[in-house]
Amino acid sequence: MPPLVKLLSSPIANDVERGRMALQNIPAVEADRALVDALKTATENKNLTLGLIDSIAARQYTAAVEEIAPLLSNPDTDIVIAAAT
């Protein structure tokens, strides 16, 4: 799983997307944590933030609520909407 996690910080958008989607589809707690950990550092990348929120929601990882809740006060409306849904 570490190679997939590493893709999340790649400067190449396609690599990031591939890593995120692969992690989204791995049925393991480690994948949940990797997505949440990436969300904590994705603050400057709107598309990655939105994608990570979407992946976490698709996995129905309810333990991530604490990490997603602060995004409800984000100045970007798209991020607020994603975090709220």
Long-range contacts (C-beta under 8 A, 24 or more apart in sequence): 1-26, 1-28, 1-30, 1-31, 1-34, 4-34, 5-34, 5-37, 5-38, 8-34, 8-38, 8-42, 8-48, 9-38, 9-41, 13-47, 16-48, 16-51, 17-51, 20-48, 20-51, 20-52, 20-55, 21-55, 23-55, 24-55, 24-58, 24-59, 31-59, 32-56, 32-59, 32-61, 32-63, 32-64, 35-59, 35-61, 35-64, 36-61, 36-63, 36-64, 36-67, 39-64, 39-67, 39-68, 40-67, 46-76, 46-78, 46-79, 49-79, 49-82, 50-78, 50-79, 50-82, 53-79, 53-82, 53-83, 54-82, 57-85
